[in-house]
């Protein structure tokens, strides 16, 4: 059996309300929050970045795991601190992993971490890696001030360890769907991403990945206890779930975007962290990421009898928060 053996997460305690951002741009906050389905978002402080948040999430994930058993560190992010200098090796140094591990950084917009996760599963299944792989999704995301992304781009990190012993979520199968759709991009040297607004590959790619997975495995939407879809806002995951035949009860525990915003590469793993608090043995869980440009990874996990021993009470954790104003937000984001 191969799958997730532990998990961790980090959400900065700072928050900014949608209404606060809207007021600074002469807009009505209730209209914006109603349109996006986001009431507030998590904000990393001025001294935090994708690396420091990755450390916090990984430190939680490794609480009961021998750090010398980590043979791979894969970090997915859209906001790696360096263009040249891997986040994964700096993270390994901070965590005290040693030197005997494979390391790489991944980049595929918001699905960078799920691609790394599937790679980690493959390495453990093939026994090229005998012990654990640490996979992290982390981002300190921002948009151009006043842009729609200003209301949604958020900060967080989530980490999972992949192994074959003491598995809490067994990996069952996956299906990936990819194509060239320029719906969101940022060229070298550009400070802010550009996007096509309502032109998006989100729905076609997640539909393609999930339908491909259902066809491959023979599962039906009703077979799943929980489903987690990438959350660029609060409306898209609800719409895609309904179109694919999933009901609100299956997705409601994962919809952290309303309180935390879109944490990009961390997003679906943060949603998974919230869901673990409520799943029980033999529950099937679907996650479907989306990375602009574009691609989607759909993955099925099955909860084992060890799932309850690992619960980390995500919803209690995120209650500790401090609100900031827009000027402080801009300072924290270096804008």
C-alpha positions in Angstrom: 0.0 0.0 0.0 1.4 3.4 -1.0 -0.1 6.8 -0.1 0.0 9.7 2.2 1.5 8.8 5.6 1.3 12.3 7.2 0.4 15.9 6.4 0.9 19.4 7.6 -0.2 22.9 6.8 0.5 26.5 7.5 -1.9 29.4 7.1 -0.6 32.9 8.1 -2.6 34.5 10.8 -3.0 37.8 9.0 -6.3 38.3 7.1 -7.7 41.1 4.9 -11.4 41.3 4.2 -12.7 41.6 0.7 -14.6 44.7 1.8 -11.4 46.4 2.9 -9.8 46.0 -0.5 -13.0 47.0 -2.3 -13.4 50.2 -0.3 -9.9 51.3 -1.3 -10.9 51.0 -4.9 -14.2 52.7 -4.6 -16.2 49.5 -5.0 -18.9 47.9 -2.9 -17.5 45.0 -0.8 -20.6 43.0 -0.7 -20.8 43.0 -4.5 -17.3 41.8 -4.8 -17.5 39.1 -2.1 -20.9 38.0 -3.5 -19.4 37.7 -7.0 -16.2 35.9 -6.0 -17.5 33.9 -3.1 -14.6 35.1 -1.0 -15.1 37.0 2.3 -11.4 37.4 3.3 -8.0 35.9 2.5 -4.9 34.9 4.3 -1.8 37.1 4.0 1.8 36.2 4.6 3.7 38.8 6.6 6.6 40.9 5.2 9.2 38.4 6.6 7.4 35.3 5.2 7.6 33.7 1.7 6.9 30.4 0.0 10.0 28.9 1.6 9.3 29.9 5.2 5.7 28.7 4.9 6.9 25.4 3.3 9.1 24.9 6.4 6.2 25.4 8.8 3.9 23.0 6.9 6.7 20.4 6.5 7.7 20.6 10.2 4.1 19.7 11.1 4.0 16.9 8.6 7.3 15.4 10.0 6.3 15.6 13.6 6.2 11.8 14.0 8.5 10.8 11.0 12.2 10.2 11.1 13.6 13.1 9.0 16.5 10.9 7.9 13.9 8.6 6.2 13.1 11.4 3.7 14.6 10.4 0.4 12.9 13.0 -1.8 11.8 16.7 -1.4 9.6 18.1 -4.1 8.3 21.7 -3.8 5.6 23.0 -6.0 5.1 26.8 -6.2 4.4 29.8 -8.4 6.4 32.1 -6.1 9.7 30.3 -5.4 12.0 32.8 -3.7 14.7 32.4 -6.3 14.8 32.0 -10.0 18.0 30.0 -9.7 18.5 28.3 -6.3 16.1 25.5 -5.4 13.6 25.9 -2.7 13.7 22.1 -2.1 17.3 22.0 -1.0 17.1 25.0 1.3 14.0 23.4 2.8 15.9 20.2 3.3 18.7 22.0 5.1 16.3 23.8 7.4 14.5 20.5 8.2 17.8 18.7 8.9 17.1 16.0 6.3 20.8 15.3 5.6 22.2 14.9 2.1 20.9 11.5 0.8 17.7 12.7 -1.0 16.5 13.6 -4.4 15.2 17.2 -4.7 13.5 19.4 -7.3 11.2 22.3 -7.6 8.1 22.1 -9.7 6.2 24.9 -11.5 2.8 24.5 -13.2 0.8 27.4 -11.7 -1.7 26.0 -9.2 -1.2 22.3 -9.9 2.6 22.3 -9.3 2.1 20.3 -6.1 -0.2 17.6 -7.4 2.1 16.8 -10.2 4.9 16.4 -7.7 2.7 14.2 -5.6 1.9 11.8 -8.4 5.7 11.6 -9.2 6.4 10.8 -5.5 3.8 8.0 -5.5 5.4 6.6 -8.6 8.9 6.6 -7.1 7.7 4.9 -3.9 5.6 2.3 -5.8 8.5 1.4 -8.1 10.8 1.2 -5.0 13.2 3.6 -6.5 12.6 5.4 -3.2 12.4 3.0 -0.2 11.1 5.3 2.5 9.4 8.7 2.3 9.0 11.6 -0.2 8.0 15.0 1.1 5.8 16.9 -1.2 4.9 20.6 -0.6 2.6 23.1 -2.2 3.3 26.7 -1.1 2.7 30.2 -2.4 2.7 33.8 -1.4 0.5 34.9 -4.2 -0.5 38.4 -5.2 -2.1 40.3 -8.1 -1.7 43.7 -9.5 -3.4 46.2 -7.1 -7.0 46.7 -8.2 -7.0 43.7 -10.4 -9.6 40.9 -9.6 -6.7 38.8 -8.4 -6.1 41.4 -5.7 -9.2 40.0 -3.9 -8.4 36.3 -4.2 -4.6 35.6 -4.4 -3.6 34.4 -1.0 -0.8 32.8 1.1 -0.5 29.3 2.6 1.4 26.0 2.4 0.6 22.3 2.8 2.8 19.3 2.9 2.3 15.6 2.7 4.7 12.6 3.0 4.4 9.7 0.6 5.4 6.2 1.8 4.3 2.6 2.1 4.1 2.2 5.9 1.5 3.7 8.3 -0.5 5.0 5.3 -3.5 7.2 6.3 -4.7 7.9 2.7 -4.1 5.1 0.2 -3.4 6.2 -3.3 -5.8 4.4 -5.6 -5.3 6.0 -9.1 -5.0 9.3 -11.0 -5.6 10.8 -14.4 -4.1 14.0 -15.9 -5.5 16.2 -18.6 -3.3 18.8 -20.3 -3.4 21.2 -23.2 -2.1 24.6 -24.3 -4.5 27.2 -23.1 -3.1 30.7 -22.4 -5.6 31.8 -19.8 -3.1 33.0 -17.2 0.6 33.8 -17.6 3.6 35.9 -16.3 6.6 36.4 -18.5 10.2 36.7 -17.2 10.7 40.1 -15.6 7.0 40.9 -15.2 5.9 41.8 -11.7 2.3 40.7 -12.0 0.5 37.9 -13.8 -1.8 38.5 -16.8 -5.0 36.6 -17.3 -7.9 36.2 -19.6 -10.6 37.1 -17.1 -13.6 34.8 -17.7 -11.6 33.0 -20.4 -10.3 30.0 -18.5 -9.5 26.3 -19.0 -10.6 25.5 -15.5 -13.9 23.8 -16.4 -12.7 21.9 -19.5 -9.6 20.6 -17.8 -11.0 19.5 -14.5 -13.9 17.9 -16.3 -11.5 16.1 -18.6 -9.4 14.9 -15.7 -12.3 13.8 -13.5 -14.2 12.1 -16.3 -11.0 10.4 -17.4 -10.4 9.1 -13.9 -14.0 7.9 -13.4 -13.8 6.1 -16.7 -10.4 4.6 -15.8 -11.5 3.4 -12.3 -15.2 2.6 -12.8 -16.1 4.9 -9.9 -19.2 7.1 -9.9 -19.5 10.6 -8.3 -21.8 9.1 -5.6 -19.0 6.7 -4.5 -17.0 9.5 -3.0 -17.4 10.7 0.6 -15.5 14.0 -0.2 -14.3 15.9 -3.2 -11.9 18.7 -3.4 -11.7 20.9 -6.5 -9.2 23.7 -7.1 -10.6 27.0 -5.7 -9.6 30.1 -7.6 -12.7 31.6 -6.1 -15.7 30.4 -4.1 -18.0 29.9 -7.2 -16.0 27.7 -9.6 -15.6 24.6 -7.4 -19.3 24.6 -6.6 -20.2 24.9 -10.3 -17.8 22.2 -11.5 -18.8 19.8 -8.8 -22.5 20.2 -9.7 -21.7 19.7 -13.4 -19.8 16.5 -12.7 -22.6 15.0 -10.5 -21.2 15.8 -7.0 -23.5 17.2 -4.4 -22.8 20.0 -1.9 -22.3 17.7 1.1 -19.4 16.1 -0.7 -17.5 19.4 -1.2 -18.6 21.7 1.6 -15.8 20.7 4.1 -13.1 21.6 1.4 -14.4 25.1 0.6 -11.8 27.0 2.6 -11.4 29.6 -0.1 -14.3 31.6 1.4 -12.1 32.3 4.5 -8.6 32.0 3.1 -8.6 32.9 -0.6 -6.8 31.0 -3.3 -3.4 29.8 -2.1 -2.4 28.6 -5.6 -0.1 25.5 -5.5 -1.1 24.9 -1.9 -4.9 25.2 -2.6 -6.1 21.7 -3.0 -3.8 20.3 -0.4 -5.0 22.9 2.1 -8.6 21.7 1.2 -7.5 18.2 1.8 -6.1 19.2 5.2 -9.6 20.5 6.1 -11.3 17.4 4.8 -9.1 14.9 6.8 -10.8 16.2 10.0 -14.1 14.6 8.9 -13.4 11.5 6.9 -13.5 8.0 8.2 -12.1 4.6 7.3 -12.8 3.4 3.7 -14.0 6.8 2.6 -13.0 7.7 -0.9 -11.7 11.2 -1.5 -11.2 12.9 -4.9 -8.9 15.8 -5.4 -8.8 17.7 -8.7 -6.2 20.4 -9.2 -6.0 23.0 -11.9 -2.9 24.7 -13.3 -3.3 27.5 -15.8 -1.7 27.0 -19.1 -3.2 24.4 -18.7 -3.7 21.1 -16.9 -5.6 19.2 -14.2 -4.6 16.2 -12.0 -7.5 14.1 -10.6 -6.5 11.7 -7.8 -8.4 9.2 -5.8 -7.4 8.3 -2.2 -9.0 5.9 0.2 -8.9 6.5 4.0 -7.4 3.8 6.1 -8.0 2.8 9.7 -5.1 5.1 10.7 -6.8 8.3 9.5 -8.3 9.3 12.9 -4.9 9.2 14.6 -3.6 11.9 12.3 -6.3 14.6 12.5 -4.8 18.0 13.2 -8.0 20.1 13.6 -7.5 22.4 10.7 -10.7 24.5 11.3 -9.6 25.2 14.9 -6.2 26.2 13.7 -7.4 28.8 11.2 -9.5 30.6 13.8 -6.4 32.4 15.2 -6.3 35.4 13.0 -5.6 39.2 12.9 -7.1 41.6 10.4 -5.0 44.1 8.6 -5.8 47.1 6.4 -5.0 47.5 2.7 -1.9 49.7 3.3 -0.4 47.0 5.6 -1.3 44.4 3.0 0.6 46.2 0.3 3.6 46.5 2.6 3.5 42.8 3.5 3.4 41.8 -0.2 6.2 44.2 -1.2 3.9 46.0 -3.6 
